[in-house]
C-alpha cells in the first residue's frame, strides 16, 4: 500500500482531495506570497524574513498530518467508497485506532506530530502554536500548555502515539515520499531549505519519549516540545498565524 496515494485531506468530490495535494497547494500559496513580497518589498513596513517563511513552509507541511487517523479518513470516504480496495487496505492499516470512538480535532493530532518533527526554539514554538490554532477552536480562549491538552484526550493520544511508534517505518517512508513529491512539484530554493531542515529535525524517538511521559504522568516536556504563549497585541504571531491560515484556506478553496 502506498499511503501517499490513499490518504485524503477532503472528500473526493473536492479539488486536491488527496492529503499530498492539499499540503502541496498550501506550500504553493506560501511560495506565491514570498514572490509577491519580494516584488513589492518597498511597500511593506513589516519585515517578512526568509527564516520565517521557511518555518511557514514547514508548518504548511505539518498542519494537516493529524488527518492521518482512522476516524478522519472514514469521514472523508463516502459510504459507497468504503467497498473499494483502497478503503479496505486503509481500514486494515488503521485497525489499532478503531478503538478511538471519537478522535480529537485534527489540529490537535497535528500538534502531536510537531513534537517529533520540529525543534523547540522560539520560532518552532510559534509554528507549533499556529498549527494548533489554524482552525478556530477552544484554545483561542482557553490557554493550555501541550501536556494539558494531551491529558484532555489522554486515551486517544496514547493510542495515537502507540500507532505512530508501531508504524514509524511506514510513516517515515510516507513523509519522505511526501517531501520528495512537494519538492518535485514546486522547485524552489526556499522550499528546498525548509525540507532539508525538516528532514534533519525529524526524530520519531521523541514520540516514544512523549508516550512514556504520558504513561508516567510526567507533565514536563519543555525540553523538546512547548507551545508559544502569545501576549496581547502580539503582532508577529498574528502575522504568522494569519499567513498559515490564509495559505491553508485558499488552498482548500482552490483560489490564489
N, C-alpha and C positions, 0 to 999 in steps of 0.2 A: 504494500500500500504506500503510495506517495502522498503523504499528508498534505503537502503543499498544493496538490491538485484537488483536494477534497474539502478542506476546511473553509468555512464560509464566514463572512462578516455580516451578510444580509441574506434575505431570501432571493431565490433565483430569478424572480421577476424584476429585479433591480439591476442597474448598471454596476459593473465591477463588484459583483456579489462575492467572489472568492476573497478570502482574507488577504492573500498575497497581492491582489489587485487593489483592494481598498488601501492597504498600507502603502503601496507604491504611489497611488494617486495622492495620498496625504503628503508624502515626501515631495512629490512633484510640485505641490502648492507652495511648500516652503522654499524650494529652489526658485520657483517663479517669483515669490516675494523678494528673495535675495537679489535677483536680477533687477527687479523694479527699484529696489532700494539703491543699488549701485548706480543705476542710470539717473537717479534723482536725488542723490545724496545731499546736494547743496540745499535742497528744500526741506530737509529734516533737522529738527533740533535734537532728536533722540539719536544716540549712537547705537546702532544695531551691529554689534561686533560679530565677527566670524565665529568666535568661540561660542557665543550664544546661539547662533544659527546652527552650528554643528550639533550642539546639545538638543536643539529643537528637532533636528532630523532623527536623533536617537530616540527622543520622546515619541515622535510620529511612528517609528517602527515598533515601539513597545506598547503604545497606548491601548491597543485592542487585543493584545495577546491573551487577555483574560477571557476572550471568546473561545479559546481552546478549552472547551468544557462541555460535558455531555448535555446538560440542560439547555445551554445556549444553542448548541448545534441542532438539537432536537426541535427547538423553536423555529429555526430558520429553514429546516427541511419540511416542506409541506407534507401532509398526511399521505398523499399519493406518491410522493418521492421516497417514502420510507420502505418501499418494496424493492428499491434498487440495490444492486450490489454495492454501490458507493456507500449508501447509508448502513447497510448490514456490516460492512467492514469497519466503518467509523464506530458504530454502536459496540462492536466487539472490542475495539481499541479502548473505548471509554467505559467499559464494563465496571472497573473499580469505582468510578464516580457515580454510578447509578444509585448508590446508597444515599447520595445527597438529594433529599427531597426537594429542596429549594436552594439554588445557588445564590450567593451574594451578587450584587450588581457586577458587571464585567470589569468596571474600572477598579474595583477592589482586588479582584484576582490579577489584574494588570499591575497593580502596585506590588503584589507579591512577586510577580516576575521581575520587577525592577530591583528587588533586594539582591538578586544574584546576577543581574545583567549590567548594572552600572555601579559606580563607586558611591562615595558618600561625602564629597566636598560640598561647598555651599551651593554651587550651581546644580549638582546632582540632586540635592535635596529639593531644590526648586522644581526641577524636572519631575521628580517623583511625585511631588505635591500637585503639579499641573496634570499629571496622568490621573491622579485620583479625582481631580475636580474638572476633568474635561467634559463631563456632563453634570448638570445640576443635581446635587444630592444633599443628604442631610449634613454632610461635613462642611458645607458652606457656612452653616450657622452653629454647628457643634464641633468645637475644636477637639480633636483627639490625636494622640500620637499613634504610631503604626501598631504597636502591640495592643493598645486599647481597642483599635478597630479589629485586629485579629481575634482578640478574645470575645468580641461581639459575635463572631462567626467561628468559634474555636473548632467545632467538629468539622465544619465544611473545609476550613483552611487546612486542618491536619490531613483530611482525606485528599485534598488537592495537592498538598506538598508531597504526600506519600506517592501519589500518582506520578508527579513530575520526577521524583527521585528514581522510582522504579523504571520509568521510561526515558531517563535522561539521555541515553544514546540516540533514541529515535527523535527526541525533541531537539537535541543539538544538531542532528542532521537536518531537521526541518529548518532551524534557524540559519544554518549555513546556506542551504538552498534558497531561503528567502532573501538573505543578504545578497547572494550572487544574482538572483533574479532582479532585484531592485537596481543593483549596480549596473547590470547589463542593459536594463530598460532606460536608465537615466544617467548616462555617463556624465560625471560632474566631479570636479576636484574636491569641493566641499563635502559631497556625499561620500566619496572615497575615504576622506579623512574621518568622517563620522563612523563609517562602517569598520574601519580599522580600529578605532577606539573601542567600539562595541565588542569586536572580536577579542581584543586584548583584555577587557574588563570582565567578560563573561566567566562566571565561576559557579557551576552548579553545586559545588561543595557547600556554598553558603545556604542553599536550600536545606541541606541536611542539618547544618548548624541551627537554622531557624526552627526547624521541626523539633529538634532536641530541646531548644529553649522553651518552646510552647509546651511540650510534654512535661518539662521540669518547672513550669510556671515561673520562668525567669523572664522578667519584662524588660531587660536591658539588652537591646540590640543596637545601641547608639554607635558602637564601633564600626558597624558596616551598613546600617540602613536606618535613616531617620527622615521624617518629614520636615519641611520648612514651615515655620510659623509666621505667616505674613503679618506685618504690622499695619495699622490703619494708614491708608493712603500710600501703600507700598506700590508705587507706580511701576517699578521694574518688574515685579512679579505679575502685576496685572497685564503688562505688555506681553510677557512670556506666555501666560495662560491664554490671553486673547489670540495670540498668533497660533497656538496649538489648536484651539477650538475652531478658529476660522478655517484653518487648513483642513481639519477633520470634517467640518460640516460642509464645506464647499466640495470636498472630495465625495462625500456621501450624496450630495445633490447633483454631482456631475456638472458643476459650473466652475468657471475660472475663479 
